[in-house]
Amino acid sequence: MACGDDGKLSLDSIRDSLIRQEDTIIFNLIERIKFPINPSLYKQQLPSSSNISGSLFQYLFQETESLQSKVGRYLSPEENPFFPDNLSDSIIPLTKCTPVLHPAAASVNVNEKILDIYINQMLPLFCTEADDDANFATTAACDIQLLQALSRRIHYGKFVAEVKFRDSTDEYKPFILAQDKDALMKLLTFEAVEEMVKKRVAKKAKVFGQEVTLNDSIEEVKGKIDPLLVSRLYDEWVMPLTKFVEVEYLLRRLD
Amino acid sequence: MACGDDGKLSLDSIRDSLIRQEDTIIFNLIERIKFPINPSLYKQQLPSSSNISGSLFQYLFQETESLQSKVGRYLSPEENPFFPDNLSDSIIPLTKCTPVLHPAAASVNVNEKILDIYINQMLPLFCTEADDDANFATTAACDIQLLQALSRRIHYGKFVAEVKFRDSTDEYKPFILAQDKDALMKLLTFEAVEEMVKKRVAKKAKVFGQEVTLNDSIEEVKGKIDPLLVSRLYDEWVMPLTKFVEVEYLLRRLD
């Protein structure tokens, strides 16, 4: 969503963006799993002489976010930092977007949870456990692209919730006033849609993960990624976290 | 190629890697062209108060390379920096690879040319000319991933040349001694192979660029990227630059 697109904010445009973001996530996932887990990246503390605390990966990610904040990445309501205490001011003048979301949106950030799931559950599920291959910089670059894509997708829940709220304010209002999380969750859950998403991402994983050769037959065997795992990624983490973001946003929508 | 894979250095393993790298390049290309050219990124000089010279993009790219060099990115013979004067020492201890290439490999670096072609020819060819969308950080992140993938692919010519030299030393030696670029270029040019590569990358662009839906029919119309342009990218820039790298490497192979 570009700056000033408020007029076009609709469930259709949001859905189109979410569908396109699936491709980005799957491309990045395929690129990441070329490498083994490379556990040292996430476990290795830096030498004390470096004056840097945290793991190697945390250091690289923080510094990348800090650099990107200098050109205004986190001025966009679509972007949510993983390390909000480590950002810099923009070094270039940027026009601020007309706000689309309620100001409370800024306080909804589940990146800590995303990062924890990513390192401790997703990587072991998707990557081989071979020895470190020492490709730390390229592995981390893939991680960061993928985590940012997952974060963008999941926090898009704020836009989803905003549009749903605008379209059916009367329906949402009483539950928001009552701070009834369960009722809100129920209101925005559509199992048939979720089933469709799971099927679609599995199909995308199959298509994008195939070994394309000049033979006419598509070699079904040698896929780069297991479509069922991608389906599971959406089922267990992406969609539940998106809905969590939606509920958290709605709870604050009348503040 | 992981560290210490010298024993497995063969034309087959190199070819497999080059084929896999096509996917990476095409994924990254599809991701980049979601955004318009965003010319300000490459043209805008930073405010003099920032004490940084060069364009916004150059600044972001330099800083990214500097950060990645701290975890040893450029210790790998597969990686060639775009800004070699701006690197840092590694902050972690890393085992050095057993050298596979002749030491002169380090002096073959065509990244300046790649960057120039990328900004001045590739982006205008692939991206729309819409107004800046201000997504500078995400656009630049895609650029950097893509440029690094192109650079890796093109500089892989060093490994190709090394294997060809080892396999047919007697054939290459006289032309190297004579410093005969044209004869070397002729020796390592296989038009039939190049035609196949062009066809394959076009097919990959079609497969990876398709809009995948749950309908059984593949929607041919709405591809995200023009397969012919990808074919042209390989024909006009990727393959000629790879061969240029091969020749430059061979010219120094007996130093």
Chai-1 contact restraints between the chains, C-beta under 6 A:
chainA,res_idxA,chainB,res_idxB,connection_type,confidence,min_distance_angstrom,max_distance_angstrom,comment,restraint_id
A,A2,B,D133,contact,1.0,0.0,6.0,A-B,restraint_1
A,C3,B,A134,contact,1.0,0.0,6.0,A-B,restraint_2
A,F27,B,F27,contact,1.0,0.0,6.0,A-B,restraint_3
A,S50,B,I91,contact,1.0,0.0,6.0,A-B,restraint_4
A,E63,B,L67,contact,1.0,0.0,6.0,A-B,restraint_5
A,L67,B,E63,contact,1.0,0.0,6.0,A-B,restraint_6
A,Q68,B,A137,contact,1.0,0.0,6.0,A-B,restraint_7
A,V71,B,F136,contact,1.0,0.0,6.0,A-B,restraint_8
A,V71,B,A137,contact,1.0,0.0,6.0,A-B,restraint_9
A,R73,B,A137,contact,1.0,0.0,6.0,A-B,restraint_10
A,I91,B,S50,contact,1.0,0.0,6.0,A-B,restraint_11
A,D133,B,A2,contact,1.0,0.0,6.0,A-B,restraint_12
A,A134,B,C3,contact,1.0,0.0,6.0,A-B,restraint_13
A,F136,B,V71,contact,1.0,0.0,6.0,A-B,restraint_14
A,A137,B,Q68,contact,1.0,0.0,6.0,A-B,restraint_15
A,A137,B,V71,contact,1.0,0.0,6.0,A-B,restraint_16
A,A137,B,R73,contact,1.0,0.0,6.0,A-B,restraint_17
A,K199,B,L214,contact,1.0,0.0,6.0,A-B,restraint_18
A,R200,B,L214,contact,1.0,0.0,6.0,A-B,restraint_19
A,K203,B,V212,contact,1.0,0.0,6.0,A-B,restraint_20
A,K204,B,V212,contact,1.0,0.0,6.0,A-B,restraint_21
A,V207,B,V212,contact,1.0,0.0,6.0,A-B,restraint_22
A,F208,B,F208,contact,1.0,0.0,6.0,A-B,restraint_23
A,V212,B,K203,contact,1.0,0.0,6.0,A-B,restraint_24
A,V212,B,K204,contact,1.0,0.0,6.0,A-B,restraint_25
A,V212,B,V207,contact,1.0,0.0,6.0,A-B,restraint_26
A,L214,B,K199,contact,1.0,0.0,6.0,A-B,restraint_27
A,L214,B,R200,contact,1.0,0.0,6.0,A-B,restraint_28
